[in-house]
Amino acid sequence: MPRTILITGATDGLGLETARRLSARGHHLLIHGRNADKLSAIAGELRSLGAAQFETYRADLSDLSQVARLGQELRAKHVRIDALINNAGVFKTDNPLTKDGQDIRFVVNTLAPALLTRLLLAVIPQGGRIVHLSSAAQAPVDLAALAGLWALEPMEAYAQSKLALTMWSQTLAAELGPDGPVTVAVNPGSLLATKMVRKGFGMAGKDIGIGADILIRAALSDDFAGASGRYFDNDAGRFAPPHADAADAQTVDRIVCAIEARIAPHLGG
């Protein structure tokens, strides 16, 4: 049965490949990107492949006010979104700080998916899925860096932002309980053939289909139906414990409270 699936960061790399594969299966895709030309190009590609069910949405996820507008627009147009794949992410960039001085890794990789998820919970059904892009790179979260009080090196910020999102996902699962949609964090595979890997590590990377396949499984397959709150490590091919800090209740509570405080002003009434 066709599902309505939102993919953030779907104009490049892993998000684009996932969109291509889901489109070929006949699903109704909501494709997000921040570049109008790239959104137009992927729309043209999907039309040429015979896809009829897709929509494009533009927003810069480094600006939480734009994330809020995106969530409101999606909620106004759709009474049901079966799966949300929070794929968009940043590692190395020429502009590591947002216009208000925040580390772009924490904003795009952690705060934006948390905010967008909160805004869309009302239209994600009980049997729906929320898939958060995590990583094998995870590191203890510096609350001062999360708050934008000082800068980190790219890998430090990236690894911390991914652990913070993984913690937030497991906390959301506990909040939603067994009657809520499944929320999972997924490492799609290390060093896949994406622009992020080419720019960050100077290598071509491994078959991107490895990552697309696991995101599709997480969004649709029965394998993940009882996995809410868990972390799937695609390098190992199994569910696994994330970084040890995710098992420390006090640490998780501090990080999640900081995330919630940062996104709260953008949630509206």
Secondary structure per residue as TSV (DSSP state, phi and psi in degrees):
chain	resnum	aa	ss	phi	psi
A	1	M	-	360.0	130.9
A	2	P	-	-62.0	139.3
A	3	R	-	-115.2	156.6
A	4	T	E	-94.4	119.1
A	5	I	E	-129.9	125.7
A	6	L	E	-97.8	129.6
A	7	I	E	-123.3	119.5
A	8	T	S	-86.4	151.8
A	9	G	S	61.3	45.6
A	10	A	T	-100.2	14.2
A	11	T	T	-99.3	-2.1
A	12	D	S	-144.8	160.5
A	13	G	H	51.6	-132.1
A	14	L	H	-63.4	-40.7
A	15	G	H	-63.5	-40.9
A	16	L	H	-65.6	-44.5
A	17	E	H	-64.6	-38.5
A	18	T	H	-63.7	-42.0
A	19	A	H	-62.2	-43.7
A	20	R	H	-57.9	-46.2
A	21	R	H	-70.5	-37.7
A	22	L	H	-70.5	-36.6
A	23	S	H	-62.2	-40.9
A	24	A	H	-62.8	-22.7
A	25	R	T	-89.8	0.8
A	26	G	T	88.3	13.9
A	27	H	-	-79.9	155.5
A	28	H	E	-87.3	111.9
A	29	L	E	-101.9	137.7
A	30	L	E	-109.6	106.9
A	31	I	E	-104.2	120.6
A	32	H	E	-103.4	144.2
A	33	G	E	-157.2	170.4
A	34	R	S	-106.8	-7.2
A	35	N	-	-113.4	120.1
A	36	A	H	-62.3	-39.3
A	37	D	H	-65.3	-40.2
A	38	K	H	-68.7	-37.7
A	39	L	H	-63.0	-40.6
A	40	S	H	-64.0	-39.7
A	41	A	H	-65.7	-43.9
A	42	I	H	-68.9	-33.4
A	43	A	H	-62.1	-42.9
A	44	G	H	-63.5	-40.6
A	45	E	H	-63.6	-45.4
A	46	L	H	-64.7	-37.6
A	47	R	H	-63.5	-42.0
A	48	S	H	-64.9	-24.9
A	49	L	T	-87.8	0.3
A	50	G	T	92.5	7.8
A	51	A	-	-74.2	130.7
A	52	A	-	-109.4	-23.1
A	53	Q	S	-107.8	84.7
A	54	F	E	-155.6	154.9
A	55	E	E	-136.5	152.0
A	56	T	E	-115.4	146.0
A	57	Y	E	-136.8	133.3
A	58	R	E	-110.4	131.2
A	59	A	-	-165.0	144.8
A	60	D	-	-93.4	110.5
A	61	L	T	-74.3	-5.6
A	62	S	T	-80.6	-4.6
A	63	D	S	-117.4	106.3
A	64	L	H	-64.3	-24.0
A	65	S	H	-67.8	-33.7
A	66	Q	H	-72.2	-35.0
A	67	V	H	-61.0	-43.0
A	68	A	H	-63.0	-41.9
A	69	R	H	-65.1	-38.5
A	70	L	H	-60.8	-47.2
A	71	G	H	-60.5	-42.0
A	72	Q	H	-66.0	-40.2
A	73	E	H	-64.8	-44.1
A	74	L	H	-64.0	-40.8
A	75	R	H	-67.9	-32.1
A	76	A	H	-72.4	-29.3
A	77	K	H	-94.9	-18.9
A	78	H	-	-133.4	128.8
A	79	V	S	-88.5	-9.5
A	80	R	-	-150.8	125.5
A	81	I	-	-123.7	113.5
A	82	D	-	-73.9	-31.5
A	83	A	E	-147.6	138.2
A	84	L	E	-116.8	119.5
A	85	I	E	-108.3	103.0
A	86	N	E	-81.6	81.9
A	87	N	-	-93.1	-32.4
A	88	A	-	-56.0	138.4
A	89	G	-	-159.2	160.4
A	90	V	-	-132.5	137.8
A	91	F	S	-119.7	-89.2
A	92	K	S	-93.2	138.6
A	93	T	-	-153.4	153.0
A	94	D	S	-72.3	-19.3
A	95	N	-	-125.0	82.4
A	96	P	-	-75.2	-9.7
A	97	L	B	-114.1	142.7
A	98	T	-	-75.7	175.3
A	99	K	T	-63.6	-21.9
A	100	D	T	-103.3	18.8
A	101	G	S	84.0	15.1
A	102	Q	-	-91.4	151.3
A	103	D	B	-69.1	122.7
A	104	I	H	-63.7	-26.7
A	105	R	H	-64.1	-44.8
A	106	F	H	-67.4	-38.0
A	107	V	I	-67.8	-52.0
A	108	V	I	-76.4	-41.1
A	109	N	I	-83.1	-23.8
A	110	T	I	-120.8	-59.0
A	111	L	I	-69.4	-43.2
A	112	A	H	-61.7	-49.0
A	113	P	H	-63.9	-35.5
A	114	A	H	-64.1	-45.2
A	115	L	H	-65.2	-47.5
A	116	L	H	-61.6	-41.4
A	117	T	H	-60.8	-47.5
A	118	R	H	-56.9	-42.8
A	119	L	H	-68.7	-26.8
A	120	L	H	-101.6	-2.4
A	121	L	G	-56.0	-32.4
A	122	A	G	-66.3	-20.7
A	123	V	G	-113.2	4.2
A	124	I	S	-95.2	118.6
A	125	P	-	-71.9	170.1
A	126	Q	T	-54.4	-38.9
A	127	G	T	-89.8	12.3
A	128	G	-	-78.5	175.9
A	129	R	E	-130.6	142.2
A	130	I	E	-124.6	115.9
A	131	V	E	-113.3	119.6
A	132	H	E	-105.5	129.8
A	133	L	E	-76.0	110.3
A	134	S	-	-99.9	-154.5
A	135	S	-	-164.3	157.8
A	136	A	S	-67.7	-23.9
A	137	A	-	-82.7	106.9
A	138	Q	-	-136.9	140.3
A	139	A	-	-147.1	153.1
A	140	P	-	-52.5	137.1
A	141	V	-	-86.8	127.7
A	142	D	-	-90.0	110.4
A	143	L	H	-62.5	-33.0
A	144	A	H	-66.9	-39.0
A	145	A	H	-68.5	-39.7
A	146	L	H	-60.2	-34.0
A	147	A	T	-82.3	-3.0
A	148	G	T	80.6	20.1
A	149	L	S	-83.1	-22.7
A	150	W	S	-154.9	163.8
A	151	A	-	-93.9	153.3
A	152	L	-	-121.5	161.8
A	153	E	-	-67.0	154.9
A	154	P	H	-52.6	-47.7
A	155	M	H	-67.6	-36.8
A	156	E	H	-60.3	-49.1
A	157	A	H	-64.5	-41.8
A	158	Y	H	-62.7	-49.6
A	159	A	H	-64.5	-39.0
A	160	Q	H	-67.5	-40.9
A	161	S	H	-63.7	-34.8
A	162	K	H	-74.0	-37.7
A	163	L	H	-66.7	-40.1
A	164	A	H	-59.8	-42.5
A	165	L	H	-67.3	-38.1
A	166	T	H	-62.7	-42.5
A	167	M	H	-62.0	-43.9
A	168	W	H	-63.4	-39.2
A	169	S	H	-62.5	-43.5
A	170	Q	H	-70.6	-32.1
A	171	T	H	-70.2	-39.7
A	172	L	H	-61.2	-39.8
A	173	A	H	-59.4	-42.7
A	174	A	H	-64.8	-37.4
A	175	E	H	-66.5	-43.8
A	176	L	H	-74.1	-31.7
A	177	G	-	71.4	-174.0
A	178	P	T	-68.7	-16.0
A	179	D	T	-93.1	-1.1
A	180	G	S	-96.9	173.1
A	181	P	-	-64.3	155.8
A	182	V	E	-74.9	132.4
A	183	T	E	-123.1	121.3
A	184	V	E	-132.0	152.4
A	185	A	E	-107.8	135.3
A	186	V	E	-131.7	124.9
A	187	N	E	-83.8	109.8
A	188	P	-	-73.8	-10.1
A	189	G	-	132.0	140.8
A	190	S	T	-82.8	141.9
A	191	L	T	55.8	49.2
A	192	L	B	-78.5	165.0
A	193	A	S	-78.6	75.4
A	194	T	S	-121.9	165.7
A	195	K	H	-61.2	-36.3
A	196	M	H	-58.8	-43.6
A	197	V	H	-71.3	-40.5
A	198	R	H	-62.5	-44.5
A	199	K	H	-74.5	-38.4
A	200	G	H	-81.1	-32.8
A	201	F	H	-124.2	-5.6
A	202	G	S	66.8	34.0
A	203	M	S	-135.3	159.7
A	204	A	-	-69.7	-40.9
A	205	G	-	92.9	167.7
A	206	K	B	-85.5	169.8
A	207	D	-	-50.0	118.0
A	208	I	T	-66.7	-21.2
A	209	G	H	-61.6	-25.5
A	210	I	H	-57.7	-44.4
A	211	G	H	-74.7	-41.3
A	212	A	H	-61.3	-41.7
A	213	D	H	-62.2	-41.4
A	214	I	H	-72.9	-32.3
A	215	L	H	-66.2	-38.5
A	216	I	H	-66.2	-41.6
A	217	R	H	-60.8	-45.3
A	218	A	H	-62.8	-34.9
A	219	A	H	-80.3	-26.0
A	220	L	H	-129.1	-28.3
A	221	S	-	-83.0	157.9
A	222	D	G	-67.4	-18.9
A	223	D	G	-56.9	-27.3
A	224	F	G	-106.8	5.2
A	225	A	T	-62.4	-31.7
A	226	G	T	-110.2	25.2
A	227	A	-	-105.7	15.6
A	228	S	T	-58.3	132.6
A	229	G	T	88.7	-4.7
A	230	R	-	-95.6	169.4
A	231	Y	E	-119.7	127.7
A	232	F	E	-107.4	124.1
A	233	D	E	-102.3	104.1
A	234	N	T	-74.5	-15.3
A	235	D	T	-66.1	-38.3
A	236	A	T	-90.7	-15.7
A	237	G	T	73.1	30.4
A	238	R	E	-160.3	165.9
A	239	F	E	-69.1	140.8
A	240	A	-	-149.7	162.0
A	241	P	-	-70.1	137.9
A	242	P	-	-74.7	-166.1
A	243	H	-	-50.9	145.7
A	244	A	G	-56.4	-28.4
A	245	D	G	-60.8	-25.2
A	246	A	G	-71.7	-11.0
A	247	A	G	-98.1	-1.9
A	248	D	-	-97.5	108.6
A	249	A	H	-59.7	-40.9
A	250	Q	H	-67.4	-41.3
A	251	T	H	-63.8	-45.9
A	252	V	H	-59.9	-44.0
A	253	D	H	-61.0	-41.3
A	254	R	H	-63.1	-45.6
A	255	I	H	-66.8	-46.4
A	256	V	H	-65.2	-40.1
A	257	C	H	-61.5	-38.0
A	258	A	H	-66.2	-41.0
A	259	I	H	-63.1	-48.3
A	260	E	H	-61.8	-37.5
A	261	A	H	-65.6	-35.4
A	262	R	H	-73.2	-33.0
A	263	I	H	-92.5	-16.2
A	264	A	G	-54.5	-42.0
A	265	P	G	-63.7	-15.2
A	266	H	G	-102.2	2.2
A	267	L	S	-83.9	-19.9
A	268	G	-	72.4	-164.4
A	269	G	-	-87.1	360.0
